[in-house]
Amino acid sequence: METKAIRRQKIKYRIRKKIAGTAGKPRLAVFRSNAETYVQLIDDVNGVTLAAASTRDKDILAQKGTKSEKSKLVGAVIARKAGDLGFNSVVFDRGGNLYHGRVKAVADGAREGGLQF
């Protein structure tokens, strides 16, 4: 019998087979733990993380609200960092999670911040 973690890992591999970040269009990878949400802009060609944001950042940690509301703020922060680096277009990687809840909130926040994907 397949566990939830193994199933999610298979989905993650299937997604990663199709998408990859480049120096011109990085991958926006979302990781969702039980308590926190982490986001990274990754250039897979050179294997480097260009920018990162999470709900553990001081400005977001100080905010009140639900985990989804904080995730939307994380999306806005990563969009601002991407804009500072000169990116306006990214490839979205939901990391094997469903496009729902906190993952969707990150995407919405990033779109409102000016990122396109």
N, C-alpha and C positions, 0 to 999 in steps of 0.2 A: 504494500500500500504506500502511495506517495504522500509525503508530508507537504504541508503548505509551503515550507521553506524551499523544498526541492522543486516544487511546481513553479514558484516565483523565480527561482534561479534559471529554470528552463526558458521561461518567458523572457527573462533578462537577456539571455544568450541569443534568443531569436531576434530580439529588438536590435542588439548590438551588431548582429550580422549584417543588418540593413543600413544602419546609420553610423557615421563617424564624423568627428569634428576636425576641421582644418584650421590653418592659421587665419584664413579669411572668414570662415564661418564656424565658430567653435560649437562644441556640444554642450548644451545646458543639462547637466545631470542632476537629478533630484534623488536624494536619499531621505527616507522617512523612517525614523525610529518611533518607538511608542511615545516618547516625550518631546522629541525635537524634530526639526526639519532642516536639512542641509542641502545647499545648492552649490554647484561648481561650474565654471566655464572651462572646458577642457579642449586642448588642441591635441588630438590623437596622433597626428602625423609626427610631431616632435615629442609627444608624451609628456606634456607639461600642463599644469593647472594655471590658468591665466588669472582667475579671480574666484573668490568664494564668499558665501554669506550663509548665515544660519540664524536660528531662533536664539542661539546662545550669544549673539553679538550684544554688546552693552546697550545700544539704543533700542533694540527690539525687546531685550529682556526686561527693560524698564516699563514697557507698554503693558496695559491691561487688555484682556480679551481672550477669546478662544484660541485653540491651536490653529484653526483655519484662518482666523483673522491675522495672527502673527505670521503665518505662512505667506499670506498675501503681501505683507510688509517685506518679507524676505525676497519675494519676487521683484518688488519695486527697488530694493537695494541692489540686487544683482543687475537689474536693468540699468541703474545709474552707473554702476561700476563698469558695465559693458560699454556704455556710452562714453565714459571717460577714456576707455581703451580704444575707442573708435569702431566698435561693433554695433550694428543696428539689426543684424540678422543672425540667428542661431538655429541649431538643430535641437529639438526638444527630446530629451531622453527621460521617460517616466520611471525607469529603473525597475521594470517588472511589476510596478504597482498599477492599479486601475486608475484611469484618468477621471478621478472623482475626489471630492473632499479636499484634503490638504495639497495634493498634487495639482489639482485643478486650480486651487487658490494661488499657488506659486505661479502657474502659467498666466492666470488673469492679472496678477500683480506685475509680472514682467511685461505683458502686453500693454498695460496701462502706462508703464514706465517707458515705452517706446520700442521695445524689442519686437521683431517680427519672426515668426516661425510657423 
